[in-house]
Amino acid sequence: MKSIVIAGGGISGVYLAYKLASQLEDVKIYLIDPKPYHEFVMGIPMALAGLVKFEDLRMPLDGLKRVKYVRDEVVDVRESGLKLSSGEIVRGDYNVLAVGSFKVGDDFFSVEGAEAFFNSVSAATAVRFVVDELYPIMGFGEVAISIKTLWPQKEVSIHMVYVHPDYKWLFDAYKETFEKHGVLFTEEPPPNDRRGELHVVVPELYLHPLAKGLKVGSLFETQYDRTYIIGDSSLMKIGLPPIGWGALWQASVLSQAISSEMKSGTIEVEVDEWSYMKDPDKFKQYFTYRMTKGVPLVQLKGLYDIWKTKVFGSL
Ligand SMILES: Cc1cc2nc3c(=O)[nH]c(=O)nc-3n(C[C@H](O)[C@H](O)[C@H](O)COP(=O)(O)OP(=O)(O)OC[C@H]3O[C@@H](n4cnc5c(N)ncnc54)[C@H](O)[C@@H]3O)c2cc1C
């Protein structure tokens, strides 16, 4: 029986596992992650707004049936396979790194960090987000809007200290939306930390250390045989912003490539809602549309429900 090893049980790893499990019958899928649960981080703004509980965003990995969960961490990628912290080297017929990105800043982008952040927000008089980042993580914007909705009496502001010129347009597009929700959006730095205010440094995103030496080809293949990389770090490497929609797109394209090759020996990617954007430029257009329109929380709630029941729930 053929095997597929996926390192990383986040958005891209879980979606890839789901697509492969629904496209292939005789295959063994392994999912490696040091954390015993999948985190639906895109849902954090919903938890802050009270639409779901924080604990509902964590989904245990060890109960999975169609996928074999391995609790370990990949520490190196080589031609011979993925090296685990235990020293073991694992290699499937296909090997996929889906390890996300490396974040530097206040930890409110993990479910645990977001819950602690929520508790400190309730006691604060004002909440100010300081944005000094190369890549845009728009999640903080939804977090700001959630807080303002929940506590209208609190001052909530976003301070764009530095944003890479390539992404300036994105923030300009968002200004109106923030201000419509009563969230001040400015390029000025925040006022001196007044008593009772909460100042939050929005994390900057960097490549995951494992991704640094890897090349990324058109089907997200690396220089190592049958070894691929998808998700935040892969997107950054091909010049796209690291967002969940990109992670889903890559997982969809790669799952089709792998399953068609396994079934017929040739690679075919058929058109579906994601893979019609086979190339990064198409995706960029889609991304522009998606980001300028924004993703209202109710739509996120719909996505979360589908994810919990149909995607994660089917594994
Ligand atoms: C608060 C917030 C809101 C967001 N909102 C949106 C949104 O509305 N729309 C949107 O498109 N995007 C959104 N995003 C971005 C989106 O969540 C990310 O782009 C997406 O999660 C990236 O998926 P990924 O699989 O690459 O990484 P992740 O989901 O971060 O998963 C990476 C996984 O890899 C595991 N891992 C790490 N290192 C190793 C290792 N060495 N070995 C094995 N496993 C490892 C981690 O434990 C983790 O489970 C948001 C992000 C946040 C934080």
The ligand as an SDF file (V2000), in Angstrom:
LIG
                    3D

 53 58  0  0  0  0  0  0  0  0999 V2000
   -6.1910   35.0730   14.0310 C   0  0  0  0  0  0  0  0  0  0  0  0
   -6.0220   34.6690   12.6060 C   0  0  0  0  0  0  0  0  0  0  0  0
   -7.0240   34.9050   11.6910 C   0  0  0  0  0  0  0  0  0  0  0  0
   -6.8570   34.5550   10.3530 C   0  0  0  0  0  0  0  0  0  0  0  0
   -7.8640   34.8210    9.4820 N   0  0  0  0  0  0  0  0  0  0  0  0
   -7.7300   34.4430    8.1960 C   0  0  0  0  0  0  0  0  0  0  0  0
   -8.7870   34.6670    7.2590 C   0  0  0  0  0  0  0  0  0  0  0  0
   -9.8590   35.1830    7.5930 O   0  0  0  0  0  0  0  0  0  0  0  0
   -8.5950   34.2810    5.9860 N   0  0  0  0  0  0  0  0  0  0  0  0
   -7.4390   33.6800    5.5880 C   0  0  0  0  0  0  0  0  0  0  0  0
   -7.3410   33.3200    4.4160 O   0  0  0  0  0  0  0  0  0  0  0  0
   -6.4180   33.4580    6.4360 N   0  0  0  0  0  0  0  0  0  0  0  0
   -6.5350   33.8180    7.7280 C   0  0  0  0  0  0  0  0  0  0  0  0
   -5.5100   33.5900    8.6090 N   0  0  0  0  0  0  0  0  0  0  0  0
   -4.2620   32.9670    8.1360 C   0  0  0  0  0  0  0  0  0  0  0  0
   -4.3850   31.4530    8.1230 C   0  0  0  0  0  0  0  0  0  0  0  0
   -4.8650   30.9800    9.3470 O   0  0  0  0  0  0  0  0  0  0  0  0
   -3.0240   30.8450    7.8170 C   0  0  0  0  0  0  0  0  0  0  0  0
   -2.5710   31.3330    6.5740 O   0  0  0  0  0  0  0  0  0  0  0  0
   -3.1260   29.3100    7.7600 C   0  0  0  0  0  0  0  0  0  0  0  0
   -3.4170   28.8030    9.0480 O   0  0  0  0  0  0  0  0  0  0  0  0
   -1.8230   28.7160    7.2390 C   0  0  0  0  0  0  0  0  0  0  0  0
   -1.9630   27.3290    7.1930 O   0  0  0  0  0  0  0  0  0  0  0  0
   -0.6920   26.3980    7.3530 P   0  0  0  0  0  0  0  0  0  0  0  0
   -1.1830   25.0160    7.2410 O   0  0  0  0  0  0  0  0  0  0  0  0
    0.3980   26.8680    6.4490 O   0  0  0  0  0  0  0  0  0  0  0  0
   -0.1420   26.7050    8.8260 O   0  0  0  0  0  0  0  0  0  0  0  0
   -0.8230   26.4950   10.2520 P   0  0  0  0  0  0  0  0  0  0  0  0
   -2.3060   26.5000   10.1580 O   0  0  0  0  0  0  0  0  0  0  0  0
   -0.1530   27.5030   11.1170 O   0  0  0  0  0  0  0  0  0  0  0  0
   -0.3720   25.0260   10.6850 O   0  0  0  0  0  0  0  0  0  0  0  0
    0.9710   24.6470   10.8160 C   0  0  0  0  0  0  0  0  0  0  0  0
    1.0020   23.3350   11.6090 C   0  0  0  0  0  0  0  0  0  0  0  0
    2.3120   22.7940   11.5090 O   0  0  0  0  0  0  0  0  0  0  0  0
    2.7200   22.3240   12.7870 C   0  0  0  0  0  0  0  0  0  0  0  0
    4.1890   22.3480   12.8210 N   0  0  0  0  0  0  0  0  0  0  0  0
    5.0050   23.4150   12.9550 C   0  0  0  0  0  0  0  0  0  0  0  0
    6.2930   23.0290   12.9390 N   0  0  0  0  0  0  0  0  0  0  0  0
    6.2810   21.6800   12.7740 C   0  0  0  0  0  0  0  0  0  0  0  0
    7.3180   20.7030   12.6590 C   0  0  0  0  0  0  0  0  0  0  0  0
    8.6030   21.0420   12.7130 N   0  0  0  0  0  0  0  0  0  0  0  0
    6.9610   19.4020   12.4920 N   0  0  0  0  0  0  0  0  0  0  0  0
    5.6360   19.0370   12.4430 C   0  0  0  0  0  0  0  0  0  0  0  0
    4.6230   19.9250   12.5380 N   0  0  0  0  0  0  0  0  0  0  0  0
    4.9470   21.2330   12.6920 C   0  0  0  0  0  0  0  0  0  0  0  0
    2.0720   23.3120   13.7610 C   0  0  0  0  0  0  0  0  0  0  0  0
    1.9620   22.7360   15.0740 O   0  0  0  0  0  0  0  0  0  0  0  0
    0.7160   23.5260   13.1000 C   0  0  0  0  0  0  0  0  0  0  0  0
   -0.2470   22.5790   13.5370 O   0  0  0  0  0  0  0  0  0  0  0  0
   -5.6560   33.9360    9.9480 C   0  0  0  0  0  0  0  0  0  0  0  0
   -4.6390   33.6580   10.8840 C   0  0  0  0  0  0  0  0  0  0  0  0
   -4.8250   34.0010   12.2000 C   0  0  0  0  0  0  0  0  0  0  0  0
   -3.7490   33.6790   13.1860 C   0  0  0  0  0  0  0  0  0  0  0  0
  1  2  1  0
  2  3  1  0
  2 52  2  0
  3  4  2  0
  4  5  1  0
  4 50  1  0
  5  6  2  0
  6  7  1  0
  6 13  1  0
  7  8  2  0
  7  9  1  0
  9 10  1  0
 10 11  2  0
 10 12  1  0
 12 13  2  0
 13 14  1  0
 14 15  1  0
 14 50  1  0
 15 16  1  0
 16 17  1  0
 16 18  1  0
 18 19  1  0
 18 20  1  0
 20 21  1  0
 20 22  1  0
 22 23  1  0
 23 24  1  0
 24 25  2  0
 24 26  1  0
 24 27  1  0
 27 28  1  0
 28 29  2  0
 28 30  1  0
 28 31  1  0
 31 32  1  0
 32 33  1  0
 33 34  1  0
 33 48  1  0
 34 35  1  0
 35 36  1  0
 35 46  1  0
 36 37  1  0
 36 45  1  0
 37 38  2  0
 38 39  1  0
 39 40  1  0
 39 45  2  0
 40 41  1  0
 40 42  2  0
 42 43  1  0
 43 44  2  0
 44 45  1  0
 46 47  1  0
 46 48  1  0
 48 49  1  0
 50 51  2  0
 51 52  1  0
 52 53  1  0
M  END
$$$$
